Amino acid sequence: MKSKKNLTRFTYESAAFEGWRLCISRAGSTFTKYFPDKKYGGPKKALDAAEIILEELKIILNGAKRVNGKLTPATQKKADGLLGKS
C-alpha cells in the first residue's frame, strides 16, 4: 500500500510499529494520530479507520473560525477530542 496525502504508511522490519500515521497541519497547528495494524486488524482496516478520522478532522478544521490566523482553543479541543487526546 502506498502513502496518501496526510496519511503515511509505516512498514519497517526492524521497528515495533506497523500501520498508518495521520498528520495534518492547519493555521499553525499540527494534528497527528497513529493507526497500528495490530489494533485495527490489518493494514486495510487501519487505513479505513484513518481515512474516516481524516475526513471528520478536515470538516472540523475547514469550517473553523480563526483568531489572528490561528485556530481557536475550542477548535483545537474539538480536533484533539476526535483524535483521542484530552
Residue pairs with C-beta under 8 A, 6 or more apart in sequence:
1 9
1 43
1 44
1 47
2 9
3 9
6 22
6 23
6 24
6 54
7 20
7 21
7 22
7 47
7 50
7 51
7 54
8 20
8 21
8 23
9 19
9 20
9 43
10 17
10 18
10 19
10 20
10 21
11 18
12 18
17 34
17 36
18 36
18 37
18 38
18 43
19 34
19 35
19 36
19 37
19 38
19 39
19 40
19 43
19 46
20 34
20 35
20 43
20 46
20 47
20 50
21 32
21 33
21 34
21 35
22 31
22 32
22 33
22 34
22 35
22 50
22 53
22 54
22 57
23 30
23 31
23 32
24 30
24 31
24 54
24 57
24 58
24 61
25 31
26 61
26 64
26 71
27 61
27 64
27 66
27 69
27 70
27 71
28 69
28 70
28 71
29 70
29 71
29 76
29 79
31 57
31 61
31 79
31 80
31 83
32 83
33 50
33 53
33 83
33 84
35 46
35 47
35 49
35 50
35 53
36 46
37 43
37 46
39 46
40 46
40 48
40 49
53 82
53 83
56 82
57 79
57 82
57 83
60 75
60 78
60 79
60 82
61 71
61 75
61 79
64 71
64 72
64 75
65 72
65 75
66 72
71 79
80 86
